């Protein structure tokens, strides 16, 4: 039969069970968010930006106060100036006198170390000065003296770096070799002197004068240690090492026995040399009488 409804009756009961269809459009239940999550969060960036300057200011103020408290214990008056170094030409008392204006009334932090260094290095015999503080009240100075190697012209000395300096008294340095040349060529003349001295030393020669003339020509005078005889060498402008080797080779073979009669050797020739002999010395009247 059409349109009939089937009903199912549970055994032992008089009830009739029927199934109701699920309502359409049903939605599932969603949990509500807590109130704290729904409230707007406060912006703490402004507070952070404000906090840093406050902390830095407080730290700076604390540092300043601490420095003011400790300053009397740290910045004491200079109580001692010590000078060290291998000093042969410098008097420590003179050094102390030159530094007195820098130390008088100065404290550990206010003393002018750069000014002291410039004052010391302005002294003729001081090549380098190192100045430093040692807490609580000491200034330590280490000096390096000039090392005189040669005379420069008639009014100055040269150190081992080819730098000229002018002490007050040059009379005590007449035994040093004399180097001569243009003012701008001090270092070059010193280098040539050191090289030529090294080449001549095995022959027993010591350079007493080395001159670089305006056109770049080199002349030297050297003494032979065993005989005391001096000779002059004209080297010209170029190829000094080659010319000196040529002289050494010829000297060992033929010139060594004639050193007493040699006045000058000219090495400016490309492949040879010219020897100028000493003029014979006339005997004195006493020597003539002794022979007779």
C-alpha positions in Angstrom: 0.0 0.0 0.0 1.4 3.4 -1.0 1.9 6.1 1.6 2.0 3.6 4.4 4.4 4.3 7.3 6.4 1.4 8.7 6.6 1.4 12.3 8.7 -0.9 14.3 7.5 -2.1 17.7 10.1 -3.3 20.1 9.2 -6.6 21.6 7.8 -6.6 25.1 6.9 -3.0 25.0 3.9 -1.2 23.8 5.9 1.7 22.5 6.4 2.5 18.9 9.7 3.9 18.0 10.1 6.3 15.1 13.3 8.0 13.7 13.2 11.7 13.2 15.4 13.1 10.5 18.3 15.4 11.6 17.5 19.0 11.2 19.0 20.6 8.2 21.5 23.6 8.5 22.9 22.5 11.9 26.3 24.1 12.9 28.9 22.9 15.3 29.6 24.8 18.5 32.7 27.0 18.7 34.5 27.7 22.0 34.5 31.4 23.0 37.8 33.2 23.1 38.9 34.5 26.6 38.4 38.1 27.4 42.1 38.8 27.7 42.7 37.7 24.1 39.9 39.9 22.8 41.1 43.0 24.6 43.6 45.2 22.6 47.3 44.8 23.7 49.2 47.9 25.1 52.1 49.3 22.9 55.3 48.9 25.0 57.6 50.3 22.3 57.3 53.8 23.6 58.2 52.7 27.1 61.2 50.9 25.9 62.4 53.9 23.9 62.0 56.1 26.9 63.6 53.6 29.3 67.0 53.4 27.5 67.9 57.1 27.7 66.9 57.1 31.4 69.2 54.1 32.1 72.1 55.6 30.1 71.7 58.9 31.9 71.6 57.2 35.3 74.7 55.2 34.4 76.6 58.3 33.2 75.7 60.2 36.4 76.9 57.2 38.5 80.1 57.1 36.6 80.7 60.8 36.9 80.1 60.7 40.7 82.4 57.7 41.0 85.1 59.4 39.0 84.8 62.5 41.2 85.2 60.4 44.2 88.2 58.4 43.0 90.0 61.3 41.2 92.0 62.5 44.2 93.3 59.0 44.7 94.2 58.5 41.0 95.4 61.9 39.7 98.3 62.5 42.1 101.1 65.0 41.6 104.2 63.7 39.7 106.6 62.5 42.3 109.4 60.9 40.3 110.9 61.0 36.8 113.2 58.1 35.9 115.6 58.1 32.9 117.1 54.9 31.5 119.1 53.9 28.4 122.7 53.3 27.4 123.9 56.9 27.7 127.4 57.8 26.7 127.0 61.4 25.5 124.0 62.6 27.5 124.0 63.8 31.1 121.0 62.7 33.1 121.1 65.9 35.1 120.7 67.9 31.9 117.7 65.8 30.9 116.1 66.4 34.2 116.6 70.2 33.8 115.0 70.1 30.4 111.9 68.3 31.7 111.5 70.4 34.9 108.9 72.8 33.3 106.7 69.9 32.2 106.8 68.2 35.7 106.4 71.2 37.9 102.7 71.5 39.0 101.7 68.6 36.8 99.6 65.6 37.9 99.6 62.0 36.8 96.8 62.5 34.2 97.6 66.1 33.1 101.4 65.7 32.5 102.2 66.4 28.8 103.9 63.2 27.6 104.0 64.3 24.0 105.6 67.6 24.9 108.2 65.9 26.9 109.0 63.5 24.1 109.4 66.4 21.6 111.6 68.3 24.0 113.9 65.4 24.4 114.1 64.4 20.7 115.0 68.1 20.0 118.3 67.6 21.9 121.2 66.9 19.5 122.4 63.6 21.0 118.9 62.0 21.5 117.7 59.9 18.5 114.5 58.6 20.1 112.7 59.1 23.4 109.9 56.9 24.9 107.8 58.5 27.6 105.1 56.8 29.6 103.2 56.9 32.9 103.4 54.4 35.8 100.7 54.7 38.4 100.5 56.3 40.9 102.9 59.2 40.4 105.8 58.2 38.1 107.0 59.1 34.6 109.4 56.6 33.0 111.7 57.8 30.1 113.8 55.6 27.9 116.4 57.3 25.7 118.2 56.1 22.6 121.3 58.0 21.8 122.7 59.0 18.4 125.4 56.7 17.1 128.0 58.9 15.4 129.5 57.1 12.4 131.0 59.9 10.4 131.4 63.7 10.1 129.2 65.4 7.6 131.1 68.2 6.1 132.7 70.5 8.7 129.8 71.2 11.0 127.7 68.1 11.7 127.8 64.4 12.4 126.0 61.5 10.7 124.4 58.6 12.5 124.2 55.0 11.2 120.9 55.9 9.4 122.5 58.7 7.4 120.8 61.4 9.4 122.8 64.6 10.3 122.8 66.1 13.8 124.8 69.0 15.2 126.2 68.7 18.7 127.9 71.7 20.2 131.5 70.4 20.3 132.8 68.6 17.2 136.5 68.8 18.2 136.4 65.3 19.8 135.3 63.6 16.6 138.1 64.5 14.2 139.0 60.8 14.0 135.8 59.9 12.3 135.7 59.7 8.5 134.5 62.8 6.7 131.6 62.4 4.3 130.8 65.3 1.9 128.0 65.8 -0.5 124.8 67.7 -1.3 122.5 68.3 1.6 119.8 66.1 0.2 122.1 63.2 -0.3 123.1 62.4 3.3 121.5 59.0 3.4 122.9 58.0 -0.1 126.4 59.0 0.9 126.2 57.0 4.1 125.0 53.9 2.2 127.9 54.2 -0.3 130.4 54.7 2.6 129.2 51.5 4.3 129.4 49.5 1.1 132.8 50.7 0.0 134.2 50.3 3.6 133.1 46.7 3.6 134.9 46.0 0.3 138.1 47.8 1.3 138.3 46.4 4.8 139.8 43.0 3.9 142.7 44.8 2.1 143.5 46.7 5.3 142.1 50.0 4.1 139.9 52.4 6.1 138.1 55.3 4.4 139.0 58.7 5.8 137.1 60.8 3.3 134.3 60.1 0.8 133.0 62.9 -1.4 130.0 63.0 -3.7 130.5 66.0 -6.0 127.7 68.0 -7.7 127.7 66.0 -10.9 127.5 62.7 -9.0 131.2 61.7 -9.2 132.7 59.9 -6.2 136.2 60.4 -4.7 137.6 58.7 -1.6 140.7 58.7 0.4 141.7 55.7 2.4 144.6 54.8 4.8 146.4 51.4 4.8 146.5 50.2 8.4 149.9 48.4 8.4 151.9 51.1 6.6 149.8 54.2 7.4 150.0 55.2 3.7 147.0 56.9 2.2 145.8 56.7 -1.4 143.0 58.4 -3.3 140.5 56.7 -5.6 138.5 58.4 -8.3 135.5 56.3 -9.0 133.4 58.3 -11.3 129.6 58.3 -11.4 128.4 54.8 -12.2 129.3 51.1 -11.6 131.1 51.7 -8.3 131.0 48.1 -7.2 132.4 46.8 -10.5 135.2 49.4 -10.4 136.1 48.6 -6.8 136.3 44.9 -7.7 138.7 45.7 -10.5 140.8 47.7 -8.1 140.9 44.9 -5.5 142.0 42.3 -8.2 144.8 44.5 -9.5 145.9 45.6 -6.0 146.4 42.0 -4.8 148.5 41.1 -7.8 150.7 44.1 -8.6 149.9 47.2 -6.5 150.2 46.0 -3.0 154.0 46.0 -2.9 154.1 49.5 -4.3 151.6 51.1 -1.9 154.2 53.5 -0.5 154.7 55.0 -4.0 151.1 55.3 -5.1 149.4 58.6 -4.7 146.2 58.2 -6.7 144.3 55.7 -8.8 141.8 56.7 -11.4 139.1 54.1 -12.0 136.9 56.1 -14.3 138.1 54.2 -17.4 135.8 51.5 -18.8 138.3 48.6 -18.7 141.3 49.8 -16.8 142.8 52.3 -14.4 145.5 55.0 -14.2 148.0 55.1 -11.4 149.6 58.3 -10.3 152.9 57.8 -8.4 154.3 59.9 -5.6 157.0 62.3 -6.5 160.4 61.3 -5.0 161.3 63.2 -1.8 164.7 65.0 -1.9 166.9 63.9 1.0 167.5 66.4 3.8 171.0 67.8 4.6 171.3 65.6 7.7 170.5 62.5 5.6 173.1 63.4 3.0 175.8 64.0 5.8 174.9 60.6 7.3 175.5 58.8 4.0 178.8 60.6 3.4 
